[in-house]
Amino acid sequence: MIEQKNKIEEEKELKSGEMKTVVDAETVNKLLAEVDELKKRDEENQAKLKMLYEVADKGRIFNYENKTTEKKPLKVKLSFFQDGIIVGWRTVKDELIKHPTTGLIVGETQEYELLILDKEDKIKKIRLQGYPAFSNARYDERIECEVISRKEDFIGNITFDVKLPEGKTIEIDSRFIN
């Protein structure tokens, strides 16, 4: 009767997809002893590592970690406006408005010209009135791009070759990034 119950249990276990393996107690004890030995060694190594970090020169640790860690690609954000990327701008007009009797500044009129690179690689010029419109164009919608290379000319102007999310590469001056 007991044998029949064991056979039924074995059949249920085998039907459920589990495999039954018989291992003698001596092998299990050896494996457990090895696991305990590995745990002990790991704890000793962790204690030694902690001691080394505490007594080590922080500058050398920093230099070592910088040399051995994988460099992450430099990412920049470009402004996206009217279905294109802003690749440049300039101030067309910046006039102060003064009070006629006091001469104090009461406002200003500003006009900006944006250069926008569209999807067909054509540059459109768009004029915006006032700093709020200019600021909104620059900061409302941004796209993150990966920097491929960095160049500096003899005057000190820095340009970047940037890979756009769709895979296209463009060259852009550092003043028009982020």
C-alpha positions as CSV (number, residue, x, y, z in Angstrom):
1,M,0.0,0.0,0.0
2,I,2.8,2.5,0.9
3,E,4.7,1.5,-2.3
4,Q,1.6,2.2,-4.3
5,K,1.3,5.8,-2.7
6,N,5.0,6.5,-3.5
7,K,4.5,5.4,-7.1
8,I,1.5,7.6,-7.5
9,E,3.4,10.6,-6.0
10,E,6.4,10.0,-8.3
11,E,4.0,9.8,-11.3
12,K,2.4,13.1,-10.3
13,E,5.8,14.8,-9.9
14,L,7.0,13.5,-13.2
15,K,3.8,14.6,-15.0
16,S,4.2,18.1,-13.6
17,G,7.5,18.5,-15.3
18,E,9.7,18.3,-12.2
19,M,12.5,15.8,-12.2
20,K,13.5,13.7,-9.2
21,T,17.1,13.1,-8.6
22,V,18.5,11.0,-5.9
23,V,21.7,12.2,-4.2
24,D,23.4,10.5,-1.3
25,A,23.9,12.3,2.0
26,E,27.7,12.4,1.7
27,T,27.6,14.4,-1.5
28,V,25.2,16.9,0.0
29,N,27.4,17.3,3.0
30,K,30.4,17.9,0.8
31,L,28.6,20.6,-1.2
32,L,27.3,22.3,2.0
33,A,30.9,22.3,3.4
34,E,32.1,23.9,0.2
35,V,29.4,26.6,0.3
36,D,30.3,27.4,3.9
37,E,34.0,27.7,3.0
38,L,33.1,30.0,0.1
39,K,31.0,32.2,2.3
40,K,33.8,32.4,4.9
41,R,36.3,33.4,2.1
42,D,33.9,36.0,0.7
43,E,33.5,37.6,4.2
44,E,37.3,37.7,4.6
45,N,37.7,39.3,1.2
46,Q,35.0,41.8,1.9
47,A,36.8,42.8,5.2
48,K,40.1,43.1,3.4
49,L,38.5,45.2,0.6
50,K,36.9,47.5,3.2
51,M,40.3,47.9,5.0
52,L,42.1,48.7,1.7
53,Y,39.5,51.4,0.8
54,E,39.8,53.0,4.2
55,V,43.6,53.2,4.2
56,A,44.0,54.0,0.5
57,D,44.8,57.4,-1.0
58,K,41.4,58.7,-2.2
59,G,43.0,60.4,-5.3
60,R,44.5,57.1,-6.5
61,I,41.1,55.3,-6.0
62,F,39.4,58.0,-8.0
63,N,42.0,57.8,-10.8
64,Y,41.8,54.0,-10.9
65,E,38.0,54.0,-11.1
66,N,38.0,56.6,-13.8
67,K,40.4,54.6,-15.9
68,T,38.6,51.3,-15.5
69,T,35.0,52.4,-15.8
70,E,33.4,52.4,-19.2
71,K,33.0,55.9,-20.7
72,K,29.4,57.0,-21.3
73,P,28.8,58.9,-24.5
74,L,28.3,62.7,-24.1
75,K,24.7,63.7,-24.5
76,V,23.4,67.2,-25.3
77,K,20.0,68.6,-25.7
78,L,18.9,70.6,-28.8
79,S,15.9,72.8,-29.1
80,F,13.1,71.5,-31.3
81,F,10.7,74.2,-32.8
82,Q,8.2,74.1,-35.6
83,D,9.2,70.6,-36.8
84,G,12.9,71.4,-36.9
85,I,16.0,71.8,-34.8
86,I,17.2,75.2,-33.9
87,V,20.8,75.4,-35.2
88,G,21.3,79.1,-34.6
89,W,19.8,82.5,-33.7
90,R,20.7,86.1,-33.6
91,T,19.2,89.3,-32.1
92,V,17.8,91.5,-34.8
93,K,16.5,94.3,-32.7
94,D,17.0,95.1,-29.0
95,E,15.7,98.6,-28.2
96,L,15.0,100.1,-24.8
97,I,11.8,102.1,-24.3
98,K,12.3,105.1,-22.1
99,H,9.8,107.3,-20.4
100,P,9.6,110.6,-22.2
101,T,9.7,112.8,-19.1
102,T,11.8,110.9,-16.6
103,G,14.1,109.1,-19.0
104,L,13.8,105.9,-17.0
105,I,13.6,102.5,-18.8
106,V,10.0,101.3,-18.9
107,G,10.4,98.4,-21.4
108,E,12.1,97.1,-24.4
109,T,11.3,95.7,-27.8
110,Q,13.2,92.7,-29.0
111,E,13.2,90.7,-32.2
112,Y,15.1,87.4,-32.8
113,E,15.8,85.5,-35.9
114,L,16.0,81.7,-35.5
115,L,17.7,79.3,-37.9
116,I,15.7,76.0,-38.1
117,L,17.0,72.9,-39.8
118,D,13.9,71.1,-41.1
119,K,13.5,67.4,-42.1
120,E,14.6,68.0,-45.7
121,D,18.0,69.5,-44.4
122,K,16.9,73.0,-45.4
123,I,17.4,76.0,-43.1
124,K,14.4,78.2,-42.5
125,K,14.6,81.7,-41.0
126,I,11.9,82.6,-38.5
127,R,11.5,85.9,-36.7
128,L,10.1,86.1,-33.1
129,Q,8.9,89.2,-31.3
130,G,9.9,89.5,-27.6
131,Y,12.1,87.5,-25.3
132,P,9.3,85.3,-23.9
133,A,8.6,83.9,-27.4
134,F,12.3,83.4,-28.0
135,S,12.8,81.6,-24.6
136,N,9.7,79.4,-25.2
137,A,11.1,78.4,-28.7
138,R,14.4,77.4,-27.1
139,Y,13.2,75.6,-24.0
140,D,9.7,74.2,-24.5
141,E,10.6,71.1,-26.6
142,R,14.1,69.5,-26.4
143,I,15.6,66.4,-27.9
144,E,18.5,64.5,-26.5
145,C,21.4,63.7,-29.0
146,E,24.7,61.9,-28.7
147,V,27.9,63.8,-29.4
148,I,30.1,62.1,-32.0
149,S,33.0,64.5,-32.0
150,R,34.2,67.9,-30.7
151,K,36.2,70.4,-32.7
152,E,37.8,73.7,-31.6
153,D,39.1,76.3,-34.1
154,F,42.1,78.6,-33.6
155,I,39.9,81.4,-32.1
156,G,38.4,79.0,-29.5
157,N,35.0,78.4,-31.0
158,I,33.8,74.9,-30.2
159,T,31.6,72.9,-32.6
160,F,30.1,69.4,-32.1
161,D,29.1,66.7,-34.5
162,V,25.9,65.5,-33.1
163,K,23.9,62.4,-34.0
164,L,20.2,63.1,-34.0
165,P,17.6,60.5,-32.8
166,E,16.7,59.6,-36.4
167,G,20.4,58.8,-37.1
168,K,21.3,61.9,-39.1
169,T,24.5,63.7,-38.1
170,I,24.8,67.5,-38.0
171,E,27.5,70.0,-37.0
172,I,26.4,72.6,-34.5
173,D,28.1,75.4,-32.6
174,S,28.4,74.9,-28.8
175,R,26.5,78.2,-28.2
176,F,23.3,76.6,-29.6
177,I,23.3,73.4,-27.4
178,N,21.6,72.8,-24.1
